[in-house]
Amino acid sequence: MAVPVVDPSRYAEQLAAKRERITTQFARFSPPELEVYPSPPSHYRQRCEFRIWHEGDDLYYAMFEVDPEAPNDKRIIRLDDFPVASRRINDLMPRLLDAIRDNPHLRRRLFQVEFLTTLSGEALITLIYHRQLDEAWQAEAQLLQRQLDASIIGRARKQRLILERDHVWERLEVDGRTFVYQQVENSFTQPNAEISRAMLSWARDVTRDSQAADLVELYCGNGNFTVALAENFRRVLATEISRTSVASANVNLEANGVNNAHVARMSAEEFSAALKGDKGGRRVAEMSLDDYDFSTVLVDPPRAGLDAASCEQLSGYRRIVYISCNPDTLEENLAQLGTTHEIRRFALFDQFPYTHHCECGVLLERRE
């Protein structure tokens, strides 16, 4: 992994290269013109994690850079600031080190720090240790929490100490609406909040005029899309395997006053089996599948994409909204989905500037 080199003067150039790459890669599907959503050119990540490197009396943030030619060789990169991260994280980085450098209760055997922030400036810091944490640590961490105006969590093997809370509240302005999201420590959230806003706006746009039918969402996470799309449909049924994410999704539905969505804790494979008639016990019964009329499916799979069976299941829906964090597996999946559906909208979201990673959004509609 290479540490991104942030150079705002070259941002337009790197984004143009991504546009060209994605346009070329997907040309065989004859998609419409690519819609490109740029990121802020710096300070775009709301969450980051760093190793803490101890050298005598000094300590500093570090990342490891791997040599592609020799994957076992890792070079330590010292970070005194990190332009990739939000301004709030950059503000906290030196203040945190100054506070713990000469404090043995907070410093001893600290090996990793994780930051989670929001656009409004809320912050949660997780300190991770190679030792068990005691009352002396808690007392000093309470003082640190007040000093930094940030929530603190301590982690060690089989130990998690929450001093105040384990989450922040992100507020995203989308199409004149404010959506609020509980984002829990150590669980997945979209790292680039401005791109998350763009993705939500795009997904809302491509699913307008759907109130007569229902949406099924696979891999819903903490309800990021569920909350923002609910008003576009009669009802929403979302599935997610992570217990923490399901709990957050339900909190977020309530916080946003969404009362036409249900989140079921199950894998995409389990849900597929339920659609085919596998009763699957109480969780399937609670979904009342017979009451739904699904016109649209939204899928946001992991980097591995979808297997052939999952693509076959998706092909049964009139409309597919596919959010992808890996263009290569997206391309593979579109080769199968393209036999039944055609691409009507195609978007590039620059979630991770100055890296090769691209996030894409595709709207597919069944061929006549």
Secondary structure in CASP SS format (residue, H / E / C, confidence):
PFRMAT SS
TARGET T0000
AUTHOR 0000-0000-0000
METHOD secondary structure of the structure
MODEL  1
M C 1.00
A C 1.00
V C 1.00
P C 1.00
V C 1.00
V C 1.00
D C 1.00
P H 1.00
S H 1.00
R H 1.00
Y H 1.00
A H 1.00
E H 1.00
Q H 1.00
L H 1.00
A H 1.00
A H 1.00
K H 1.00
R H 1.00
E H 1.00
R H 1.00
I H 1.00
T H 1.00
T H 1.00
Q H 1.00
F C 1.00
A H 1.00
R H 1.00
F H 1.00
S C 1.00
P C 1.00
P C 1.00
E C 1.00
L C 1.00
E E 1.00
V E 1.00
Y E 1.00
P C 1.00
S C 1.00
P C 1.00
P C 1.00
S C 1.00
H C 1.00
Y C 1.00
R E 1.00
Q C 1.00
R E 1.00
C E 1.00
E E 1.00
F E 1.00
R E 1.00
I E 1.00
W E 1.00
H E 1.00
E E 1.00
G C 1.00
D C 1.00
D E 1.00
L E 1.00
Y E 1.00
Y E 1.00
A E 1.00
M E 1.00
F E 1.00
E E 1.00
V E 1.00
D E 1.00
P C 1.00
E C 1.00
A E 1.00
P E 1.00
N E 1.00
D E 1.00
K E 1.00
R E 1.00
I E 1.00
I E 1.00
R E 1.00
L E 1.00
D C 1.00
D C 1.00
F C 1.00
P C 1.00
V C 1.00
A E 1.00
S C 1.00
R H 1.00
R H 1.00
I H 1.00
N H 1.00
D H 1.00
L H 1.00
M H 1.00
P H 1.00
R H 1.00
L H 1.00
L H 1.00
D H 1.00
A H 1.00
I H 1.00
R C 1.00
D C 1.00
N C 1.00
P H 1.00
H H 1.00
L H 1.00
R H 1.00
R C 1.00
R C 1.00
L E 1.00
F E 1.00
Q E 1.00
V E 1.00
E E 1.00
F E 1.00
L E 1.00
T E 1.00
T C 1.00
L C 1.00
S C 1.00
G C 1.00
E C 1.00
A E 1.00
L E 1.00
I E 1.00
T E 1.00
L E 1.00
I E 1.00
Y E 1.00
H C 1.00
R C 1.00
Q C 1.00
L C 1.00
D C 1.00
E H 1.00
A H 1.00
W H 1.00
Q H 1.00
A H 1.00
E H 1.00
A H 1.00
Q H 1.00
L H 1.00
L H 1.00
Q H 1.00
R H 1.00
Q H 1.00
L H 1.00
D C 1.00
A C 1.00
S E 1.00
I E 1.00
I E 1.00
G E 1.00
R E 1.00
A E 1.00
R C 1.00
K C 1.00
Q E 1.00
R E 1.00
L E 1.00
I E 1.00
L C 1.00
E C 1.00
R C 1.00
D C 1.00
H E 1.00
V E 1.00
W E 1.00
E E 1.00
R E 1.00
L E 1.00
E E 1.00
V E 1.00
D C 1.00
G C 1.00
R E 1.00
T E 1.00
F E 1.00
V E 1.00
Y E 1.00
Q E 1.00
Q E 1.00
V E 1.00
E C 1.00
N C 1.00
S C 1.00
F C 1.00
T C 1.00
Q C 1.00
P C 1.00
N E 1.00
A H 1.00
E H 1.00
I H 1.00
S H 1.00
R H 1.00
A H 1.00
M H 1.00
L H 1.00
S H 1.00
W H 1.00
A H 1.00
R H 1.00
D H 1.00
V H 1.00
T C 1.00
R C 1.00
D C 1.00
S E 1.00
Q C 1.00
A C 1.00
A C 1.00
D E 1.00
L E 1.00
V E 1.00
E E 1.00
L E 1.00
Y C 1.00
C C 1.00
G C 1.00
N C 1.00
G C 1.00
N H 1.00
F H 1.00
T H 1.00
V H 1.00
A H 1.00
L H 1.00
A H 1.00
E H 1.00
N H 1.00
F E 1.00
R C 1.00
R C 1.00
V E 1.00
L E 1.00
A E 1.00
T E 1.00
E E 1.00
I C 1.00
S C 1.00
R H 1.00
T H 1.00
S H 1.00
V H 1.00
A H 1.00
S H 1.00
A H 1.00
N H 1.00
V H 1.00
N H 1.00
L H 1.00
E H 1.00
A H 1.00
N C 1.00
G C 1.00
V C 1.00
N C 1.00
N C 1.00
A E 1.00
H E 1.00
V E 1.00
A E 1.00
R E 1.00
M C 1.00
S C 1.00
A H 1.00
E H 1.00
E H 1.00
F H 1.00
S H 1.00
A H 1.00
A H 1.00
L H 1.00
K C 1.00
G C 1.00
D C 1.00
K C 1.00
G C 1.00
G C 1.00
R H 1.00
R H 1.00
V H 1.00
A H 1.00
E H 1.00
M H 1.00
S C 1.00
L H 1.00
D H 1.00
D H 1.00
Y C 1.00
D C 1.00
F E 1.00
S E 1.00
T E 1.00
V E 1.00
L E 1.00
V E 1.00
D C 1.00
P C 1.00
P C 1.00
R C 1.00
A C 1.00
G C 1.00
L C 1.00
D C 1.00
A H 1.00
A H 1.00
S H 1.00
C H 1.00
E H 1.00
Q H 1.00
L H 1.00
S C 1.00
G C 1.00
Y C 1.00
R C 1.00
R E 1.00
I E 1.00
V E 1.00
Y E 1.00
I E 1.00
S E 1.00
C C 1.00
N C 1.00
P H 1.00
D H 1.00
T H 1.00
L H 1.00
E H 1.00
E H 1.00
N H 1.00
L H 1.00
A H 1.00
Q H 1.00
L H 1.00
G C 1.00
T C 1.00
T C 1.00
H E 1.00
E E 1.00
I E 1.00
R E 1.00
R E 1.00
F E 1.00
A E 1.00
L E 1.00
F E 1.00
D C 1.00
Q C 1.00
F C 1.00
P C 1.00
Y C 1.00
T C 1.00
H C 1.00
H C 1.00
C C 1.00
E E 1.00
C E 1.00
G E 1.00
V E 1.00
L E 1.00
L E 1.00
E E 1.00
R E 1.00
R C 1.00
E C 1.00
END
